[in-house]
């Protein structure tokens, strides 16, 4: 049945990649900055640092 391989010509569908132009939505990234501030307020990362300090004590 290997002769079916000729179906590979369907690969030409890759031209759909032109949809990548949607990436321009990245401009929303600026919202990530506000999220970063939230992370600072949450200081969720600090507990991780404390864990490292705890190891230093021992």
N, C-alpha and C positions, 0 to 999 in steps of 0.2 A: 504493500500500500504506500510505501515511501513516495511513489510518483505523486502523491497528493502534495508534496512539498511545494510544487509550483504555486500553491496558494500564497506563499510568502509575498508575492506581488502586492498583497494587501498592505504591506508596510507603508506604501505611499500615503496611508492615512496620517502618518506622522505630520504632514503639513498642518495638522490641527494645532501644532505647537504655536502658531501665530496667536493663539489665545493668550500666550504669556503676556502680551501687552497689558493684560489686566493688572499686572504687577504695579502699575502706576498707583494702585490703591495704597501702596506702601506709605504714601504721605500720611496715612493714619498713624504711623509709628509715633509721631509726636505725642499721641495719647499714652504711649508706653512710658514717657517721662513722668507724667502724673502718677502712673502705677509705681514707678521707681520710688517716688516720694512715699507712697503708701508703705512700700516695703521698709523704708527707713523708719517710718512711724512704728510699724509692727516690730521692727528690730528683730524679726524672726531669724535673721542671719546671726545676730549677736549670740544667741544661745549656742549656736554651733561653735562660735569662737570660745565661749566659756568652756565648752566641752574640751577644746584643745588646751585651754589653760588648766583645767582639772588634771589633764594628763601630765602637764608640766609639774604640778604640785607633787604628784606621786613619782 
